[in-house]
Amino acid sequence: MKPHEYLLKHSQKLSEEYPGKYIAVVRDKVVAASRSAMVAFKEAKEKYPKGEIAIFYMPTDEETVTLL
């Protein structure tokens, strides 16, 4: 599974677990999370030096806008 597919499939759960944080995803797994995108990337790179790392921001409830 590609990282963006993982994000779409699990977006609700990830939003609840990591509000206001950047998550680093390798394949179908969150491998790091931080309030800083760079910190999340560096932690993921240490764990998976050859892996393709995708960084996503998980907004807080206040940042999420509901469209009617």
N, C-alpha and C positions, 0 to 999 in steps of 0.2 A: 504494500500500500504506500502510495506517495504521501509526503507530509501534508499537502493541502487536502487530500482526500480524508486523511485521519482527522484533520481539523474540522472539516465539514461534518463528518460522522459523529464526532464527540464534542461539538462546540458548546452545547449546553453544560455538560459536565465540566469541561475545561474552564468555562466562564465562572462557574461556581467555585472551583478549586484555586484558580489563579487570577482573581480580579485585580486589575491595575498592574499586572506584571507581564513581562515579555517571557515567552516560553520558547525553548529551543527543542525542535522535533527532529529526530532522526528516524527515518522510515515510518514506523507506526508507534513511536514512543516519545514521551516527553522526557528529555534527558537533563534539562536544567531550567530553572525559572528564577527571574530576578526583576527588580524594578528598573534595572539598566539592561538595555539590549546588548551592549558590549560585554557586560559581565556574563549574561546568559550564553552568549556566543563563545566566550573564552572557556567557560566551564564545559560546554558541550564539546569544544575542540580538544580539550584535554582528555575527555573520556572517549571520543571518537575522532581521532586525528585524520582519518581517511574518509570519514562519513560525510554525506551531503547533509548539511545542517540548514534547517529552515527556521527563521525567527518570526514569531507572530505575537502581536500585542492583544491581550485579553482585557477589554474595557471593564470598568466598574459599572455598577447599575446606574450611577449618576451620569456616566459618559454615554451610556446606551440611549439612543433615541428611538422611540417607538413610533412608527409611521402608521397612521390610520387610513 
